[in-house]
Every structure is written in structure tokens, then in C-alpha cells.
Amino acid sequence: MSRIGVFICHCGTNIASVVDVTKVAETIRDIPDVVAAQDLKYSCSALGQGAIKTAIKEHNLDTVVVAACSPRMHEPTFMKCIESAGLNPYQFEMANIREQCSWVHADQEKATQKAIGLVKMAIAKAQNLVPLSITKMPVTKHALVVGGGIAGMQAALDISKAGYKVTIVEKNPSIGGRMAQLEKTFPTLDCSA
Ligand code: SF4
């Protein structure tokens, strides 16, 4: 049984002008495991992150869902935020209701319903999250390129130029692939082999 807090971002008018964020927060409040749901003007701002940290303490949250922009933009921001509040950073899930919803839809009612669906899916995933820890493994800095055609040979050369050892393997007796079967190549008419 998780204790999930869900935060719905307005992003100023970026999201709130199309999606009824208050309605999203009200709708998902009754989902099992959701113990806190609120909308925030700018979730990634110092004020927004402060509100998330306060809610973590007040509601004893163990998992956080933020419905906002793309995870590519602010997932690390929120992972650091919840970690600083004492949670495992991987107890976090993000729903993209900006790029995948408010920015691509004009119909408010339908966009709000879609946002509710996206947030519900994020909550369903959050209910199954487990705390993770970062493990560091020693890595042998040696690349294996499978296939000695033009692409394989060029990849092997690029890797070796970057300073790494490379082993290239080819199933045929000679390298060169299809290129070696051609006589000349346009536009220089160089000998392919
Ligand atoms: S978290 Fe994303 S959607 Fe929310 S205010 Fe920041 S940039 Fe905008």
C-alpha cells in the first residue's frame, strides 16, 4: 500500500488554459493510495518544489506523481526534490499533460478527460514502483563490432579514434561486405575494394 501525492501543474497558462487542472486534481483524489492531490502554478519553481516537500512531510508520502511537462525537461528536477525531502528518488512518476495534451489539443473538455487518463496511468504505475539504488559496476572499455561491412569498419575506426580498443568480427573470410562486391563507386569511380 503506497502513500501517493499527486501534483498537477498549471505551467502558467501553458496547461491551465486548456486543461481544467482543478478538475483533474479533484477527480483523481479518490483513487486508492492517493492521499494528497493538489494543483500548483509552477511545480518546478522554488515555490512549487517547496509545496511538494511540505506535502511529503504533512501526508507522510512515500511516492510522488507530477503531472506537468515532458519528463525530458524536469524529471531530474523532481527526483532531486523528493530525494531532498527524504524519499527514494525512484519513487517518482511523471505524466506529460503539456506536450502530449494541452499543447496539442484545443477542446477543453476532451483535453481535461485525456489529462485525467494520463494521470491515472501514471498513478497506476506509481502504485507498483519499488525503491531503487544506484550500483556502480566496473566496465571493460573494449568494444565489439559485429560485421565487417562498411558500417562496421567505419564504426570500428571511429571507436578506435576515440581512444578505445575495438575487436571486429566477420562471418565471411574477408571484410568489406557488399562494397567489396562492387567494381567502382560513383562519383569518384574509385575501386571499391
Ligand atoms: S514543471 Fe514543467 S509544466 Fe510545470 S511549470 Fe515547470 S516547465 Fe511548466
Residues whose N, C-alpha, C, O or C-beta is under 5 A from the ligand:
A	BS01	SF4	C9 C11 K41 Y42 S43 C44 A68 C69 H74 R98
